[in-house]
Amino acid sequence: MSRIGKNPINIVDGVEVNINNNVVTVKGKLGELSQEISGGITVKIEEGKVVLNRPSESKAHKAAHGLYRSLVSNMIEGVSKGFTKELELVGVGYRASNQGQKLDLALGYSHNIVLELAPEVKVETISEKGKNPIVKLSSFDKQLVGQVAAKIRSFRKPEPYKGKGVKFVGEQLRRKAGKSA
Protein backbone atom coordinates (compact mmCIF):
# COMPACT_ATOMS: atom_id res chain seq x y z
CA MET A 1 0.00 0.00 0.00
CA SER A 2 1.05 3.58 -0.66
CA ARG A 3 2.35 5.83 2.09
CA ILE A 4 1.33 9.00 0.24
CA GLY A 5 -1.34 9.81 2.83
CA LYS A 6 1.25 10.31 5.59
CA ASN A 7 2.89 13.27 3.81
CA PRO A 8 1.61 16.66 5.02
CA ILE A 9 0.39 19.15 2.40
CA ASN A 10 1.94 22.62 2.45
CA ILE A 11 -0.56 25.48 2.22
CA VAL A 12 0.73 27.88 -0.44
CA ASP A 13 0.61 31.67 0.07
CA GLY A 14 -2.71 33.11 -1.11
CA VAL A 15 -4.61 29.87 -0.45
CA GLU A 16 -7.17 29.60 2.36
CA VAL A 17 -8.15 26.15 3.70
CA ASN A 18 -11.26 25.67 5.89
CA ILE A 19 -12.43 22.44 7.51
CA ASN A 20 -16.08 22.17 8.58
CA ASN A 21 -17.73 18.80 9.48
CA ASN A 22 -15.22 16.81 7.36
CA VAL A 23 -15.75 19.08 4.34
CA VAL A 24 -12.52 20.69 3.16
CA THR A 25 -12.98 23.99 1.32
CA VAL A 26 -10.02 25.55 -0.49
CA LYS A 27 -10.09 29.15 -1.79
CA GLY A 28 -7.44 30.71 -3.98
CA LYS A 29 -6.90 33.31 -6.67
CA LEU A 30 -8.26 31.03 -9.43
CA GLY A 31 -11.39 29.75 -7.67
CA GLU A 32 -12.92 27.72 -4.87
CA LEU A 33 -13.17 23.93 -4.47
CA SER A 34 -14.66 21.72 -1.76
CA GLN A 35 -14.37 18.00 -1.03
CA GLU A 36 -16.17 15.85 1.52
CA ILE A 37 -13.81 13.54 3.43
CA SER A 38 -15.41 10.24 4.48
CA GLY A 39 -14.21 6.77 5.43
CA GLY A 40 -13.11 7.76 8.94
CA ILE A 41 -10.25 9.97 7.71
CA THR A 42 -9.68 13.03 9.91
CA VAL A 43 -8.28 16.33 8.61
CA LYS A 44 -6.40 18.94 10.66
CA ILE A 45 -4.41 22.11 9.93
CA GLU A 46 -1.10 22.14 11.84
CA GLU A 47 1.60 24.82 11.43
CA GLY A 48 0.51 25.88 7.93
CA LYS A 49 0.14 22.29 6.70
CA VAL A 50 -2.86 20.05 6.12
CA VAL A 51 -2.47 16.67 7.84
CA LEU A 52 -4.73 13.66 7.23
CA ASN A 53 -4.93 10.74 9.70
CA ARG A 54 -6.50 7.30 9.34
CA PRO A 55 -8.16 5.41 12.21
CA SER A 56 -6.57 1.99 11.53
CA GLU A 57 -4.16 0.11 9.27
CA SER A 58 -6.90 -1.72 7.34
CA LYS A 59 -6.65 -1.86 3.57
CA ALA A 60 -9.76 0.31 3.05
CA HIS A 61 -8.50 3.01 5.43
CA LYS A 62 -5.05 3.05 3.80
CA ALA A 63 -6.60 3.41 0.34
CA ALA A 64 -8.95 6.21 1.44
CA HIS A 65 -6.07 7.94 3.25
CA GLY A 66 -3.93 8.20 0.09
CA LEU A 67 -6.95 9.11 -2.05
CA TYR A 68 -8.12 12.02 0.06
CA ARG A 69 -4.57 13.30 0.56
CA SER A 70 -4.12 13.42 -3.23
CA LEU A 71 -7.51 15.10 -3.73
CA VAL A 72 -6.78 17.84 -1.17
CA SER A 73 -3.27 18.32 -2.62
CA ASN A 74 -4.72 18.69 -6.13
CA MET A 75 -7.29 21.20 -4.84
CA ILE A 76 -4.56 23.37 -3.28
CA GLU A 77 -2.40 23.18 -6.42
CA GLY A 78 -5.42 23.88 -8.65
CA VAL A 79 -6.60 27.09 -6.95
CA SER A 80 -3.02 28.43 -6.81
CA LYS A 81 -1.52 27.38 -10.20
CA GLY A 82 -4.25 25.63 -12.20
CA PHE A 83 -4.09 22.63 -14.51
CA THR A 84 -3.69 22.46 -18.29
CA LYS A 85 -4.30 19.68 -20.81
CA GLU A 86 -3.39 19.92 -24.50
CA LEU A 87 -4.97 17.80 -27.22
CA GLU A 88 -3.55 17.45 -30.74
CA LEU A 89 -5.77 16.75 -33.76
CA VAL A 90 -3.83 14.49 -36.16
CA GLY A 91 -5.40 13.96 -39.57
CA VAL A 92 -6.06 15.65 -42.90
CA GLY A 93 -8.86 18.18 -42.59
CA TYR A 94 -9.12 17.93 -38.79
CA ARG A 95 -9.80 21.41 -37.44
CA ALA A 96 -10.74 23.07 -34.16
CA SER A 97 -12.11 26.51 -33.39
CA ASN A 98 -13.83 28.10 -30.44
CA GLN A 99 -16.26 30.95 -29.87
CA GLY A 100 -16.24 31.63 -26.14
CA GLN A 101 -17.12 28.35 -24.39
CA LYS A 102 -18.25 26.56 -27.58
CA LEU A 103 -15.66 24.25 -29.12
CA ASP A 104 -16.24 23.38 -32.80
CA LEU A 105 -14.39 20.24 -33.98
CA ALA A 106 -14.15 18.96 -37.57
CA LEU A 107 -12.97 15.35 -37.19
CA GLY A 108 -13.78 13.75 -40.52
CA TYR A 109 -17.45 13.08 -39.86
CA SER A 110 -20.25 14.41 -42.10
CA HIS A 111 -20.97 17.10 -39.49
CA ASN A 112 -18.93 19.22 -37.10
CA ILE A 113 -19.05 18.38 -33.40
CA VAL A 114 -20.00 21.39 -31.27
CA LEU A 115 -19.25 20.97 -27.57
CA GLU A 116 -20.49 23.42 -24.92
CA LEU A 117 -17.88 23.53 -22.14
CA ALA A 118 -18.39 24.28 -18.45
CA PRO A 119 -17.65 27.90 -17.44
CA GLU A 120 -14.82 26.73 -15.15
CA VAL A 121 -12.86 25.36 -18.14
CA LYS A 122 -11.06 27.88 -20.35
CA VAL A 123 -10.54 26.69 -23.91
CA GLU A 124 -8.04 27.94 -26.48
CA THR A 125 -7.42 26.63 -30.00
CA ILE A 126 -4.07 27.00 -31.76
CA SER A 127 -3.92 26.52 -35.53
CA GLU A 128 -0.62 27.12 -37.30
CA LYS A 129 0.01 26.43 -40.97
CA GLY A 130 1.86 23.14 -41.46
CA LYS A 131 1.19 21.93 -37.89
CA ASN A 132 -1.59 19.94 -36.30
CA PRO A 133 -4.31 21.98 -34.55
CA ILE A 134 -4.05 22.01 -30.75
CA VAL A 135 -6.87 22.41 -28.23
CA LYS A 136 -5.66 23.81 -24.90
CA LEU A 137 -7.91 23.29 -21.85
CA SER A 138 -7.17 24.93 -18.51
CA SER A 139 -8.99 25.11 -15.17
CA PHE A 140 -8.46 25.01 -11.42
CA ASP A 141 -10.33 21.67 -11.16
CA LYS A 142 -8.05 18.77 -12.19
CA GLN A 143 -10.87 16.24 -12.38
CA LEU A 144 -13.01 18.49 -14.62
CA VAL A 145 -10.13 19.25 -17.04
CA GLY A 146 -9.35 15.52 -17.34
CA GLN A 147 -12.99 14.64 -17.90
CA VAL A 148 -13.46 17.26 -20.64
CA ALA A 149 -10.19 16.20 -22.33
CA ALA A 150 -11.25 12.53 -22.23
CA LYS A 151 -14.64 13.46 -23.72
CA ILE A 152 -12.99 15.33 -26.62
CA ARG A 153 -10.55 12.44 -27.18
CA SER A 154 -13.45 9.95 -27.24
CA PHE A 155 -14.92 11.60 -30.38
CA ARG A 156 -12.04 10.20 -32.48
CA LYS A 157 -9.48 8.07 -30.63
CA PRO A 158 -6.07 7.68 -32.32
CA GLU A 159 -5.94 4.61 -34.52
CA PRO A 160 -2.82 2.40 -34.47
CA TYR A 161 -1.97 2.35 -38.21
CA LYS A 162 -1.60 6.00 -39.28
CA GLY A 163 -2.03 7.61 -35.85
CA LYS A 164 -5.01 9.69 -36.97
CA GLY A 165 -7.34 11.01 -34.28
CA VAL A 166 -7.36 13.19 -31.18
CA LYS A 167 -4.41 12.54 -28.89
CA PHE A 168 -2.81 14.21 -25.90
CA VAL A 169 0.31 16.27 -26.66
CA GLY A 170 3.28 14.05 -25.86
CA GLU A 171 1.22 10.84 -25.81
CA GLN A 172 3.09 7.80 -27.16
CA LEU A 173 0.90 5.74 -29.48
CA ARG A 174 1.37 2.04 -30.06
CA ARG A 175 1.74 1.68 -33.82
CA LYS A 176 1.07 -1.40 -35.98
CA ALA A 177 2.84 -2.36 -39.18
CA GLY A 178 -0.23 -2.88 -41.39
CA LYS A 179 -0.52 -5.51 -44.11
CA SER A 180 2.61 -6.58 -45.96
CA ALA A 181 2.63 -7.44 -49.67
Secondary structure, DSSP 8 states (H G I E B T S, - for coil): ---GGGS-EE--TT-EEEEETTEEEEE-SS-EEEEE--TT-EEEEETTEEEEE-SS--HHHHHHHHHHHHHHHHHHHHHHT-EEEEEEEESTT-EEEEETTEEEEE-SSSS-EEEE--TTSEEEEE--TTS--EEEEEES-HHHHHHHHHHHHHHS---TTT--EEEETT-----------
